[in-house]
Amino acid sequence: MFKDRSVEVIRGHGEWPKRERRKSAALDVQWAKVGGQSLEVGPSDAFLSEQYRDIFVAGETRAIYAAGCTGLGRLARVLGMPLYKTSTTGEGSLNRRIGEIRRDRYGAYAFVNEKWLDEIGWDDWFASHLYATQLSSPNSPVRVGIRDILVTLPASLAPEDFDALFDAEVRKGAVDAWAQSDDARRHCEFLRLDQKTLIRHTLYPGGRFSPAREITGFSIYSGTDRLVAIAEGAILLHLGLKR
């Protein structure tokens, strides 16, 4: 986090490059994926085990969501990579959280050519629909809803500790981390797009710019399965049942 009061405002997006679909698709690019490339996805029988049934006592519930906005959608189209903000909030507070990131204009800024650029289209965030494509783990405390994934935590796992476990795995597919890779460099060179455009920031009161670290490579289909796997893995890890 750092301060800089010299902000250049972009009123439009006419200078953004247009993606050449055929040529771009032909590039051998490994996209960012929420949870990282090596994440194992699919139903587990771990929640049927005697150890799990003996240990698990239901506690608080967390909600996982994937949010999009016009500005992020524009960036996703240029890259040819699905992008969403993936994070957690309290049960029943999704609408309030979405309202907060709208007011904050989460991710609206990028530091390009030694200037802070303020782009339009980052004030209309919405919670996306989510679609699971795989069967749920039997007896899992993780349930896929229409716009969120509800996670019943073990009573021994504090919400902030679950969030820390969840965020650490989600970060493996963060677009700002992917922006430092050779894949990103080659792809951005092809598109004539500055890599720094992918590293988003939010401007908070007092001129404080904070990295937008929750923007990930995410499909509302396969990405939903990956979020379920991350949440289930965090619970099993906490309970000492992670294989």
C-alpha positions in Angstrom: 0.0 0.0 0.0 1.3 3.4 -0.9 0.2 7.0 -1.6 0.3 9.0 -4.7 -2.0 11.9 -5.3 -1.1 12.4 -9.0 -3.8 10.5 -10.7 -4.5 10.7 -14.4 -8.2 9.8 -15.2 -9.1 7.8 -18.3 -12.5 8.9 -19.4 -13.0 6.1 -21.9 -11.3 2.9 -23.2 -10.9 3.6 -26.9 -7.2 2.9 -26.8 -7.5 -0.7 -25.5 -6.3 -3.2 -28.1 -8.7 -5.5 -29.7 -8.0 -9.2 -29.3 -7.4 -11.1 -32.5 -9.2 -14.3 -31.6 -7.6 -16.8 -33.9 -4.1 -15.7 -33.4 -4.5 -15.3 -29.7 -6.0 -18.7 -29.3 -3.1 -20.2 -31.2 -0.6 -19.1 -28.6 0.6 -21.7 -26.1 -0.5 -19.8 -23.0 -1.2 -21.3 -19.6 -3.9 -19.1 -18.1 -4.2 -18.2 -14.4 -6.7 -20.6 -12.7 -8.1 -19.9 -9.3 -6.4 -22.3 -6.9 -3.4 -22.9 -9.2 -2.8 -25.4 -12.0 -2.2 -28.4 -9.7 -5.4 -28.1 -7.7 -7.2 -31.4 -7.4 -10.9 -31.0 -8.1 -13.7 -33.5 -7.6 -15.8 -35.2 -5.0 -14.1 -36.7 -2.0 -15.3 -39.4 0.4 -13.3 -37.8 3.3 -16.5 -36.3 4.8 -18.0 -39.8 5.2 -15.1 -41.0 7.3 -15.6 -41.9 11.0 -12.8 -39.4 11.9 -14.7 -36.5 10.2 -18.0 -37.4 11.8 -16.4 -37.7 15.2 -14.5 -34.3 15.0 -16.9 -32.0 13.1 -19.1 -29.8 15.1 -20.9 -27.1 13.0 -19.9 -23.5 13.7 -20.3 -20.3 11.7 -21.1 -20.1 8.0 -19.0 -18.2 5.4 -20.2 -17.3 1.9 -17.8 -17.5 -1.1 -18.6 -15.4 -4.1 -17.3 -14.5 -7.6 -17.9 -10.9 -8.7 -17.6 -9.1 -12.0 -17.9 -5.6 -13.4 -17.8 -3.8 -16.7 -14.1 -2.8 -16.3 -13.0 -6.3 -15.4 -15.1 -7.8 -18.2 -13.4 -5.5 -20.7 -10.0 -6.6 -19.4 -11.1 -10.3 -19.6 -12.2 -9.9 -23.2 -8.9 -8.3 -24.3 -6.9 -11.1 -22.6 -9.2 -13.8 -23.7 -9.2 -15.1 -20.1 -12.2 -15.2 -17.8 -11.6 -13.0 -14.7 -13.6 -12.5 -11.6 -13.0 -11.2 -8.0 -13.2 -14.3 -5.8 -13.5 -13.9 -2.0 -15.5 -14.5 1.1 -18.1 -12.7 3.3 -20.4 -13.5 6.1 -23.6 -15.5 5.6 -26.4 -13.2 4.4 -24.1 -10.2 3.8 -23.3 -10.7 0.1 -25.4 -7.8 -1.1 -23.8 -5.5 1.5 -20.3 -6.6 0.4 -21.0 -6.1 -3.3 -22.3 -2.6 -2.4 -19.0 -1.9 -0.6 -16.8 -2.9 -3.5 -18.9 -0.8 -5.8 -18.4 2.3 -3.7 -14.7 1.6 -3.4 -14.5 1.0 -7.2 -12.4 -2.0 -6.4 -9.5 -2.5 -8.9 -10.2 0.7 -10.9 -6.5 1.8 -10.9 -3.4 0.6 -12.6 0.1 2.2 -12.5 1.2 2.4 -16.1 3.9 4.6 -17.6 4.7 6.1 -14.1 1.2 7.4 -13.8 -1.9 6.2 -11.9 -4.6 5.5 -14.5 -8.2 5.6 -13.3 -10.4 3.5 -15.6 -14.2 3.6 -15.9 -16.5 0.6 -15.4 -15.3 -0.5 -12.0 -18.3 0.8 -10.0 -21.0 -1.7 -11.2 -19.8 -4.8 -9.5 -22.3 -7.7 -9.2 -22.3 -11.2 -7.8 -22.2 -13.7 -10.6 -24.3 -16.9 -10.9 -22.3 -20.0 -10.1 -22.6 -23.4 -11.7 -21.1 -26.6 -10.4 -20.3 -29.2 -13.1 -19.2 -32.0 -10.8 -21.1 -33.9 -8.1 -20.7 -32.6 -4.5 -18.7 -34.5 -2.0 -21.2 -36.6 0.1 -21.8 -35.1 3.5 -19.7 -32.0 2.6 -20.3 -28.9 4.7 -19.9 -26.9 1.4 -23.1 -26.1 -0.6 -23.3 -24.3 -4.0 -26.1 -21.7 -4.1 -27.2 -19.5 -7.0 -24.7 -16.7 -6.4 -22.6 -17.9 -3.5 -21.1 -21.0 -2.0 -22.1 -21.5 1.7 -19.4 -23.1 3.9 -20.4 -24.4 7.3 -17.2 -24.1 9.3 -16.1 -26.4 12.1 -16.8 -24.7 15.5 -13.0 -24.8 16.1 -12.2 -22.8 12.9 -12.6 -19.0 13.3 -14.0 -17.3 10.1 -10.8 -15.2 9.8 -8.7 -18.3 9.9 -10.8 -20.0 7.3 -10.4 -16.9 5.1 -6.6 -17.0 5.5 -6.5 -20.6 4.4 -8.9 -19.9 1.5 -7.1 -16.8 0.3 -3.7 -18.5 0.3 -5.1 -21.1 -2.2 -7.0 -18.6 -4.3 -3.9 -16.5 -4.6 -2.3 -19.3 -6.7 -4.6 -18.2 -9.5 -4.5 -14.4 -9.0 -4.1 -12.4 -12.2 -1.6 -9.9 -10.7 0.7 -12.9 -9.8 0.2 -14.4 -13.3 1.1 -11.0 -14.8 4.7 -11.6 -13.7 5.0 -14.8 -15.7 6.5 -15.5 -19.1 3.1 -16.6 -20.4 1.7 -13.1 -19.5 4.7 -11.4 -21.0 4.4 -13.2 -24.3 0.7 -12.8 -24.4 0.7 -9.1 -23.5 3.4 -8.5 -26.1 1.2 -10.1 -28.7 -1.7 -7.9 -27.7 0.5 -4.8 -27.4 -0.9 -4.5 -23.9 1.2 -3.3 -20.9 1.5 -6.1 -18.3 1.0 -3.5 -15.6 -2.6 -3.1 -16.8 -3.3 -6.5 -15.2 -2.1 -5.4 -11.8 -5.1 -3.6 -10.3 -5.3 -1.3 -7.3 -8.1 0.3 -5.3 -7.9 3.9 -4.0 -8.9 4.3 -0.4 -9.4 7.5 1.6 -6.2 9.4 2.3 -4.8 8.6 -1.1 -3.9 5.1 -0.2 -3.6 2.7 -3.1 -4.0 -1.0 -2.1 -3.4 -4.0 -4.5 -6.5 -5.7 -5.7 -5.3 -9.2 -4.9 -8.6 -11.1 -5.3 -8.9 -10.9 -9.1 -8.4 -14.4 -10.4 -8.6 -16.5 -13.5 -12.1 -17.9 -13.0 -14.8 -19.5 -15.0 -18.3 -19.6 -13.5 -18.4 -23.2 -14.5 -15.1 -25.0 -13.8 -14.1 -22.2 -11.4 -17.1 -23.0 -9.1 -15.8 -26.6 -8.8 -12.4 -25.2 -7.9 -13.8 -23.0 -5.2 -15.6 -25.9 -3.7 -12.4 -27.9 -3.7 -10.5 -25.1 -2.0 -13.1 -24.7 0.7 -13.3 -28.4 1.4 -9.6 -28.7 1.4 -9.3 -25.8 4.0 -11.7 -27.6 6.3 -10.0 -31.0 6.0 -6.6 -29.3 6.5 -7.8 -27.6 9.7 -9.2 -30.9 11.0 -6.0 -32.8 10.2 -7.7 -35.0 7.6 -6.1 -33.5 4.5 -4.6 -36.3 2.3 
